[in-house]
Amino acid sequence: MSLYTEWTENLKSIKTQEEYQKFFKSYMGKETECYRKIIESKNPVIEGTTESLAEKNNMTNLQFVGFLDGANTSLKEPLDLDTLTESSEIKAEFDFEKLLWNMHDAKAEWLYGMNEWSNIFDEKKRKQIKKDFNRSKMIVVGKKIGRNDPCPCGSGKKYKKCCGKDL
């Protein structure tokens, strides 16, 4: 069984809210520290075996694969997580802008709010990424067609006498 499969099976085996909170309290702290190290170093590349990278980040192999699962969409070249073993060589490069965007998307304030981001982007750039993210989530409602307006199908009839008949 691959590490990724084992990670997802472990997640599926959590049955109670108490187990869930206990599991993620332990994991989230380690995940945060891992991101903190990457951002603090300003080095977007992580390189080594799964086992050595997990050890370096004070994580189990499964926890590190879980970290990679969460970070995979923020990498310049996504990893094939299903093939990872303890001895797999990993070379992954983060796209910091995409990473910050994805942290906003995950509503992970403890991650996108880290002070270490000031090492990567100035405050203006961070605000612009947040503004662009928020703008991408806006829903724009089109103008409502009035019953006496011309029908948008181009028939020349009023909407109420054409496509709006069934209303």
C-alpha positions as CSV (number, residue, x, y, z in Angstrom):
1,M,0.0,0.0,0.0
2,S,1.4,3.4,-0.9
3,L,1.9,6.1,1.7
4,Y,-0.7,8.3,0.1
5,T,-3.3,5.4,0.2
6,E,-2.4,4.8,3.9
7,W,-2.8,8.5,4.7
8,T,-6.3,8.7,3.1
9,E,-7.3,5.4,4.8
10,N,-6.2,6.9,8.2
11,L,-8.4,10.0,7.5
12,K,-11.4,7.8,6.6
13,S,-11.0,5.8,9.8
14,I,-11.6,8.9,12.0
15,K,-15.2,8.4,13.3
16,T,-15.8,10.9,16.1
17,Q,-15.4,14.6,16.3
18,E,-13.0,14.1,19.3
19,E,-10.7,11.8,17.2
20,Y,-10.9,14.4,14.4
21,Q,-9.9,17.3,16.6
22,K,-7.1,15.3,18.3
23,F,-5.7,14.1,14.9
24,F,-5.7,17.5,13.3
25,K,-4.5,19.4,16.3
26,S,-1.3,17.3,16.2
27,Y,-1.0,17.5,12.4
28,M,-1.8,21.2,11.8
29,G,0.9,22.3,14.2
30,K,3.5,20.3,12.2
31,E,2.1,21.4,8.9
32,T,2.3,25.0,10.0
33,E,5.9,24.6,11.1
34,C,6.8,23.0,7.7
35,Y,5.3,25.9,5.8
36,R,7.0,28.3,8.2
37,K,10.4,26.8,7.4
38,I,9.9,26.9,3.7
39,I,8.6,30.5,3.6
40,E,11.2,31.7,6.1
41,S,14.1,30.2,4.0
42,K,12.7,31.9,0.9
43,N,13.6,28.7,-0.9
44,P,10.7,27.4,-2.9
45,V,12.4,24.0,-3.5
46,I,12.2,21.0,-1.2
47,E,14.4,18.1,-2.1
48,G,15.3,14.7,-0.6
49,T,13.7,11.4,0.1
50,T,10.2,11.2,1.7
51,E,11.7,9.8,4.8
52,S,14.5,12.4,5.2
53,L,12.1,15.3,4.5
54,A,9.6,14.0,7.0
55,E,12.4,13.6,9.6
56,K,13.7,17.1,8.9
57,N,10.2,18.5,9.5
58,N,9.6,16.4,12.6
59,M,6.8,14.5,10.9
60,T,6.1,10.9,10.3
61,N,6.2,9.7,6.7
62,L,2.4,9.6,6.5
63,Q,2.1,13.1,7.9
64,F,4.6,14.4,5.4
65,V,2.7,12.8,2.6
66,G,-0.4,14.5,4.0
67,F,1.5,17.8,3.9
68,L,2.4,17.1,0.2
69,D,-1.2,16.3,-0.5
70,G,-2.3,19.7,0.8
71,A,0.6,21.5,-0.9
72,N,0.4,19.6,-4.3
73,T,-1.8,22.2,-6.0
74,S,0.7,24.9,-5.0
75,L,3.6,23.2,-6.7
76,K,4.9,24.3,-10.1
77,E,4.9,20.6,-11.1
78,P,2.4,18.5,-9.1
79,L,3.7,15.2,-7.6
80,D,2.2,11.8,-8.3
81,L,1.4,11.1,-4.7
82,D,0.2,7.5,-5.3
83,T,3.7,6.4,-6.2
84,L,5.5,7.8,-3.1
85,T,7.3,5.4,-0.8
86,E,9.7,6.2,2.1
87,S,12.7,6.1,-0.3
88,S,11.1,8.1,-3.1
89,E,13.2,11.0,-4.2
90,I,11.2,14.3,-4.1
91,K,12.1,17.5,-5.8
92,A,9.2,19.9,-5.6
93,E,9.2,23.7,-6.3
94,F,6.5,25.9,-4.7
95,D,4.8,28.7,-6.5
96,F,4.6,31.1,-3.6
97,E,1.9,33.2,-5.2
98,K,-0.2,30.1,-5.8
99,L,0.5,28.9,-2.3
100,L,-0.7,32.1,-0.7
101,W,-3.8,32.0,-2.9
102,N,-4.6,28.4,-2.0
103,M,-4.2,29.2,1.7
104,H,-6.9,31.9,1.3
105,D,-9.0,29.3,-0.6
106,A,-8.6,26.8,2.3
107,K,-9.6,29.6,4.7
108,A,-6.4,28.8,6.6
109,E,-5.8,32.1,8.4
110,W,-3.1,30.6,10.6
111,L,-1.1,29.9,7.4
112,Y,-1.8,33.0,5.2
113,G,-1.5,35.2,8.3
114,M,2.0,34.1,9.2
115,N,4.5,36.9,9.6
116,E,7.0,35.0,7.5
117,W,5.1,36.0,4.3
118,S,6.7,39.4,4.6
119,N,10.0,37.6,3.6
120,I,8.4,36.7,0.3
121,F,5.9,39.5,-0.6
122,D,5.6,43.0,0.6
123,E,2.3,44.0,2.3
124,K,0.9,45.6,-0.9
125,K,1.5,42.3,-2.9
126,R,-0.2,40.2,-0.2
127,K,-3.2,42.5,-0.1
128,Q,-3.4,42.4,-3.9
129,I,-3.4,38.6,-3.9
130,K,-6.2,38.6,-1.2
131,K,-8.1,41.2,-3.2
132,D,-7.8,39.1,-6.4
133,F,-8.8,36.0,-4.5
134,N,-11.9,37.7,-3.1
135,R,-12.8,39.1,-6.5
136,S,-12.6,35.6,-8.0
137,K,-15.2,34.4,-5.6
138,M,-17.8,37.1,-6.4
139,I,-20.9,36.1,-8.1
140,V,-22.2,38.7,-10.6
141,V,-25.9,38.6,-11.3
142,G,-27.0,39.7,-14.8
143,K,-29.7,42.3,-15.5
144,K,-33.1,40.8,-15.1
145,I,-35.3,40.9,-18.2
146,G,-38.5,42.8,-17.7
147,R,-41.7,41.3,-19.2
148,N,-42.1,44.3,-21.5
149,D,-38.5,44.4,-22.6
150,P,-37.5,43.1,-26.1
151,C,-36.9,39.3,-26.0
152,P,-33.2,38.5,-25.9
153,C,-33.7,35.8,-28.5
154,G,-33.9,38.5,-31.2
155,S,-37.4,37.8,-32.4
156,G,-38.4,41.5,-32.0
157,K,-41.4,40.5,-29.8
158,K,-41.8,41.5,-26.2
159,Y,-40.4,39.0,-23.7
160,K,-43.8,38.3,-22.3
161,K,-45.1,37.3,-25.8
162,C,-42.1,35.2,-26.7
163,C,-39.7,33.3,-24.5
164,G,-41.4,34.5,-21.3
165,K,-44.7,32.9,-22.2
166,D,-44.2,29.9,-19.9
167,L,-43.6,32.1,-16.8
